[in-house]
Amino acid sequence: MQPIGIRPTNDFAFKKTFGSPENKVALISLLNAILTLPVPIVDVTIENPYNLQDFQNDKLSILDIRAVDQRGAIYDVEMQLSTHSGLVKRIVFYGCEVYAGQLKAGDDYSKLKPVYSICLLEGQLWDDSPKVHHAFRLVDQDSGRLLGETLEIHTLELGWYNLQESELETASLLDRWLYWLLHAHQYDAQTLGSLFSQPEFQKATDSIDRIAKKTEDKAMYDTREKAIRDQQWILNAARREGREEGEIKGREEGELFGKIRMLQNLLSLPQSTDQELHPRSRTELETLATELQAQLRKRMT
């Protein structure tokens, strides 16, 4: 049988799978797996349900899923496909915006409900730690006192995830969901159903299988895939160009440092260190080299 071929991490597939009211059992399961709250979520209302027109109107926006549970807590979930320098601040900004956005003019602060902002990233956010799941909470560093029931921010870096199929049987619910998100497109629906037999996974699998078979949905999925590839190509090209410019600048700067030191040596002057030269602008370095050349010419005449 043919693999489904629909990547759940594609934002269109992700929102249709977890942002459709008929699939909310899948969203509840994913939220419980990520948050492990003292009181599990038993029901949610999806405030911005999946709508094909949202994707038709904006080919590159990140369309989040916002839901409210039985106690009024708010969950904002998004699939982020690329990392960039301002991503951390963006995640914090939107989490704070959701929290502050609860109050209308004249409302009492006691009406504020906890907000859980969740960002799943297809890549890696921090290169210095292979940890997949980070949970950020407002906590006092000295006493450990937690400002609970306010704002939590969770990041899940799928680029660090490396669970194998053979480990699924004993894996946690979160590990199973992350494996499904990363690898579901590689399986046919029947095999995927055998690996993930729980009702919430069956709902999710049925959702991506329907995308593969429905012409309108498949066309939109393909459009999003192309937009994602184009956006990633632009980001990679910008990074590559930046690296090349940095390498050229570094070579030119190194040549200038060498020229200054050679002239200082010929003049029997102390040679400048990198620490002394780096803070100077290129214009200042060129001026210094010109002055040293002039001193050398004067000495030789």
C-alpha positions in Angstrom: 0.0 0.0 0.0 1.1 3.6 -0.7 2.2 5.8 2.2 -0.3 8.6 3.0 2.3 11.2 2.0 0.8 14.0 4.0 3.1 15.5 6.6 1.2 16.5 9.8 3.8 19.2 10.4 2.5 21.1 7.3 0.5 23.9 8.9 -2.5 23.2 6.8 -2.6 19.5 7.7 -1.8 20.4 11.4 -4.7 22.8 11.7 -7.1 20.6 9.9 -6.1 17.6 12.1 -6.1 19.4 15.5 -8.2 22.4 14.8 -11.4 20.7 13.6 -14.1 20.4 16.2 -14.8 16.8 15.1 -11.2 15.9 15.9 -11.0 17.6 19.3 -10.3 14.3 21.0 -6.9 14.4 19.2 -6.2 18.0 20.4 -7.1 17.1 24.0 -4.8 14.1 23.9 -1.9 16.2 22.5 -2.5 19.0 25.1 -2.6 16.5 28.0 0.6 14.8 26.7 2.5 18.1 26.5 1.3 19.8 29.7 0.7 16.9 32.2 -1.6 19.1 34.2 -2.6 18.1 37.8 -6.2 18.0 36.5 -6.3 16.6 32.9 -8.3 18.4 30.2 -11.5 16.6 29.5 -13.1 18.9 27.0 -12.3 22.0 24.9 -14.0 24.5 22.7 -12.0 25.4 19.7 -12.4 29.2 19.3 -10.9 29.5 15.8 -11.8 26.2 14.1 -10.2 25.1 10.8 -11.5 27.0 7.8 -10.1 26.4 4.3 -10.6 30.1 3.4 -8.1 31.1 6.0 -5.4 29.3 4.0 -6.7 30.5 0.7 -6.5 34.1 1.8 -3.0 34.0 3.2 -0.4 31.5 1.9 2.3 32.1 4.4 0.7 33.1 7.8 1.1 30.9 10.8 -2.4 29.9 11.7 -2.6 28.9 15.4 -5.2 26.8 17.2 -6.9 28.4 20.2 -9.0 26.4 22.5 -10.6 26.9 26.0 -11.2 24.0 28.4 -13.9 23.3 31.0 -12.3 25.6 33.6 -11.7 28.5 31.2 -8.0 28.0 30.7 -6.8 29.0 27.2 -4.5 27.0 25.0 -2.8 28.5 22.0 -1.0 26.0 19.7 1.0 26.6 16.6 3.2 24.7 14.2 6.3 26.7 13.3 8.2 25.4 10.3 11.4 27.6 10.4 13.5 29.3 13.1 14.8 32.8 12.9 16.6 35.2 15.2 13.5 36.9 16.7 11.5 33.7 17.2 11.9 33.4 21.0 10.7 37.0 21.5 7.8 36.4 19.1 6.7 33.4 21.1 6.8 35.4 24.3 5.0 38.3 22.8 2.1 36.3 21.5 1.8 34.4 24.8 1.6 37.7 26.7 -0.8 39.1 24.1 -3.2 36.1 24.6 -3.0 36.5 28.4 -3.6 40.3 28.3 -6.2 40.1 25.6 -8.7 38.4 28.0 -9.6 41.6 29.7 -12.0 44.2 28.3 -12.3 47.8 29.6 -13.6 47.7 33.2 -12.9 44.0 33.8 -11.4 42.8 37.1 -7.9 41.2 37.0 -9.4 38.3 38.9 -11.2 37.2 35.8 -7.9 36.3 34.1 -7.6 32.6 33.3 -4.3 30.7 32.8 -2.8 30.7 29.3 -0.7 27.9 27.9 1.2 29.0 24.7 2.6 26.0 22.8 5.0 26.2 19.9 6.0 23.0 18.0 9.1 23.6 15.8 10.0 21.4 13.0 13.7 22.3 13.5 15.9 23.2 16.4 15.7 26.4 18.5 18.7 26.1 20.7 21.9 24.4 19.4 23.4 24.0 22.8 20.8 21.6 24.2 19.3 18.4 22.6 16.2 18.7 24.9 13.0 18.4 22.9 10.5 19.9 25.4 11.1 23.2 27.3 8.5 24.5 29.7 8.8 28.1 30.8 7.0 29.4 33.8 7.0 32.6 35.9 9.2 31.6 38.9 11.3 33.4 41.5 14.9 32.2 41.1 15.8 32.4 44.8 12.7 30.9 46.5 11.3 28.8 43.7 7.9 30.5 44.3 5.8 30.0 41.1 3.2 32.5 39.8 0.9 29.7 38.9 -2.3 29.9 36.9 -0.9 32.7 34.8 1.2 32.1 31.7 3.2 29.1 30.6 5.2 28.9 27.4 6.1 25.5 25.9 8.4 24.8 23.0 8.9 21.4 21.4 11.9 21.1 19.0 11.1 18.2 16.7 14.6 18.6 15.2 16.0 16.9 18.3 13.5 14.1 18.4 15.0 10.7 17.5 12.7 7.9 18.9 12.6 4.8 16.7 9.5 2.7 15.7 10.8 -0.2 17.8 10.5 2.0 21.0 6.9 3.1 20.4 5.3 0.3 22.5 6.8 1.5 25.8 7.0 5.2 24.8 5.1 8.0 26.7 2.0 9.6 25.1 4.0 12.7 24.2 6.7 10.6 22.5 4.0 8.8 20.5 2.4 12.0 19.4 5.8 13.5 18.3 6.7 10.3 16.4 3.2 10.5 14.7 3.8 14.1 13.8 7.2 13.4 12.3 6.6 10.1 10.6 2.9 9.6 9.8 3.4 10.6 6.2 5.8 7.6 5.7 3.1 5.0 6.5 0.0 3.8 4.8 -3.2 4.3 6.8 -3.6 0.6 7.8 -0.1 0.3 9.2 -0.4 3.6 11.0 -3.7 2.4 12.5 -1.9 -0.7 13.8 0.9 1.3 15.4 -1.4 3.9 16.9 -4.7 2.1 17.7 -6.1 4.6 20.3 -9.2 6.6 19.1 -7.4 9.9 19.3 -4.7 8.7 16.9 -7.2 7.1 14.6 -9.0 10.5 14.3 -5.7 12.2 13.5 -4.8 9.5 11.0 -8.2 9.6 9.3 -7.8 13.4 9.0 -4.5 13.3 7.0 -5.7 10.3 5.0 -8.7 12.4 3.9 -6.5 15.3 2.9 -4.6 12.9 0.6 -7.8 11.7 -1.1 -9.8 15.0 -1.3 -8.8 17.1 -4.4 -9.4 20.5 -2.8 -7.6 19.7 0.4 -4.7 18.0 -1.5 -4.3 21.1 -3.7 -4.2 23.4 -0.7 -1.7 21.1 1.0 0.6 21.1 -2.0 0.3 24.9 -2.2 1.4 25.2 1.4 4.2 22.8 0.8 5.5 24.9 -2.1 5.2 28.1 0.0 7.1 26.5 2.8 9.8 25.3 0.5 10.1 28.8 -1.1 10.2 30.5 2.3 12.9 28.1 3.5 14.9 28.6 0.3 14.8 32.4 0.9 15.9 32.0 4.5 18.7 29.6 3.6 19.9 31.9 0.8 20.0 34.9 3.2 22.0 32.9 5.7 24.3 31.6 3.0 24.9 35.1 1.7 25.5 36.4 5.2 28.1 33.7 5.9 29.8 34.5 2.6 29.9 38.2 3.3 31.3 37.4 6.8 34.0 35.2 5.3 35.0 37.8 2.8 35.0 40.5 5.5 37.0 38.2 7.7 39.6 37.6 5.0 39.9 41.3 4.2 40.2 42.2 7.8 42.9 39.5 8.4 44.9 40.8 5.4 44.6 44.4 6.8 45.8 43.2 10.3 48.7 41.4 8.7 49.7 44.5 6.7 49.6 46.7 9.8 51.8 44.3 11.8 54.3 43.9 8.9 54.7 47.7 8.7 55.0 48.0 12.5 57.7 45.3 12.4 59.6 47.1 9.6 59.4 50.3 11.7 60.6 48.4 14.9 57.3 49.3 16.6 55.3 47.0 18.9 52.9 44.9 16.9 49.2 45.4 17.6 47.2 42.5 18.9 43.8 41.3 17.6 42.2 42.7 20.7 43.6 46.1 19.9 42.7 46.1 16.3 39.2 44.4 16.3 37.4 47.4 17.9 38.6 49.8 15.1 36.5 50.4 12.1 37.7 49.5 8.6 38.3 53.2 7.9 40.4 53.5 11.0 42.4 50.5 10.1 43.1 51.7 6.6 44.1 55.1 8.0 46.5 53.5 10.4 48.1 51.4 7.6 48.4 54.5 5.4 50.2 56.4 8.3 52.6 53.5 8.9 53.4 53.4 5.1 54.1 57.1 5.2 56.4 56.7 8.1 58.3 53.9 6.4 58.7 55.9 3.2 60.0 58.9 5.1 62.5 56.7 6.9 63.7 55.2 3.6 64.3 58.6 2.0 
